[in-house]
Amino acid sequence: MNAEIAARIADHVPASLAAYRDSVAPGPGGPTAVPMRALRDEAVFDATLAAFAAGHGPADRRAIVSYWSQYYFALVATPALTALMRLGEPLPLAFDETVLELDSSGKPSRLLVCPGGTECQAGLAGLIDGHLRPFVTLCQARGGIAPRVLWGNAATIFDYVAGKLRQGDSSEVDRPPCDEVATCLGWRGGAGCARTPLAQALCPDASGCRRRRACCLRHRLPGVPSCGALCPLERPIERCPAPC
């Protein structure tokens, strides 16, 4: 990835997603940047989350890791889906070649990719296998958190971002990458939908709202607002329709 690609992506991010317009940039970053592969080391992972965890006081570690992961997924979703849905091409976001920067509060603030980085396989399915799945495995191992919670976090954010990108220009919707994104997110049924953890993590209710199947645990963090209608605790989970 180079500066030209990053600029092209930023130019196609809609105003509604502007907070994450520059969330991916060419690497390798400064001395405080953390290679994602290094987070498999327990000490590195704990040090990386230390400032974020300190901001929430004594709390369930699983809830902290879950909440932290939501910021991470937001970094990935906007540039990755913009590249797929607006430019028709994947980003080189292979997990082991990605570097993470944090802000002063410990929140994930930017992903860095070295020039010439390896691309994931095509489409959103490739990003799921090449980047999201390793991240979910990492957080499960280091945070003791169930994968279904993490996939719910990812699905909620990717569903929202893809919806904003889809609204921007109807001419984009029928491109093959958007067909594939729609299938991976469960906007369409079929065998492809049934195989993706993003589609399986959300369930539509009678109003059309796509709720989580698993709670993100944020209610265990003092001062963190509820996710409202998206929360499965708001309604009995047995009413959730079967996944596609």
Buried (B, 14 or more C-beta within 10 A) or exposed (E): BBEEBBEBBBEBBBEEBEEBBBBBBBBEBEEEBBBBBBBBEEEBBEEBBEBBBEBBEEBBBBBBBBBBBBBBBBBBBBBBBBBBBBBEEBBBBBBBBBBBBBEEEBBBBBBBBBEEBEBBEBBBBBBBBBBBBBBBBBBBEBBEBBBBBBBBBBBBBBBBBBBBBBEBEEEBBEBEBBBBBBBBBBBBEEEBBEBBBBBBBBBBBEEEEBBBBBBBBBBBBEEBEEBEEBBBEBEEEEEBEEBB
